[in-house]
């Protein structure tokens, strides 16, 4: 009888024991040399991906198991069956990326179509090949379920509190936290993760290798130059001037382009709201000024000065060294996160035009 209870005890303990969760550390790692918020490893049945919470790096944002097996069980992981051929995408950036991977036909539905600039994708929306599912801020759950997507690609936010009703569906949510990387090549390297989802890792590796080569080659042109022109970025939004910091992706771009970015002393991440007086005191004598905006008509000096009377007091304004990028029709945010080499080329053309004499700016236009 004692033996019976002993074996019964063992069975209960075995049944209660938790199966160890698989992680991206359990297997052959996929190389990430710049990205800090993602790790991926290869197993015999697929790939484990762990996304670190960018807002609390002691925690995990999401774990995935990517597999082409018909049945898979990965404890603690969201299973994505690859290659995905029915994707709902919430951002024009990731729609463009999927197209770049050669998988445009996998884009079956989109949110926020009004922000899409890619003509081919827009043509597919007009023809009905890609379904327009409205606003990403208020997704139509009924229509989403009717589309029955394999995945939903969306961007996580620190204060979002989850994804509402989307969390209650069985559709895998791919949390595209690439934008939280703090280096241009770090964000671009996430293409490897998306390549795995669409069974295009070799293509993704090839694209990133070319981007990395171009970026480092361009950066080397200005690394040892004795002079670095000073730079002011952005403009007022209402009463605030949202300034990139030295640790932000934008701040890294400016440094890698050979600028003396006047606000690199801000050591937080992302952007910091400043008032006009703070910005003017620091940057009134800046050599160059770059401004991104979204409006129906392009700025000229007169219309830009009309936004704030003291813009005229900046040296860069007086010298006409202002470069504009109108986001209403220029695909700056659709291209540069995964092609930082293209943006770096523009910035070097501005900071040291003698180095790229035969190159014409892709995103910026000098004020007339």
Beta strands, then each sheet from edge to edge (+ up, - down):
strand 1: 28-29
strand 2: 38-42
strand 3: 46-52
strand 4: 60-67
strand 5: 78-81
strand 6: 87-89
strand 7: 107-110
strand 8: 131-132
strand 9: 151-154
strand 10: 172-175
strand 11: 230-233
strand 12: 236-237
strand 13: 240-244
strand 14: 260-261
strand 15: 271-274
strand 16: 288-293
strand 17: 322-326
strand 18: 365-366
sheet 1: 1+ 2- 3+ 4- 5-
sheet 2: 8+ 7+ 6+ 9+ 10+
sheet 3: 14+ 11+ 16+ 17+ 18-
sheet 4: 12+ 13- 15+
end
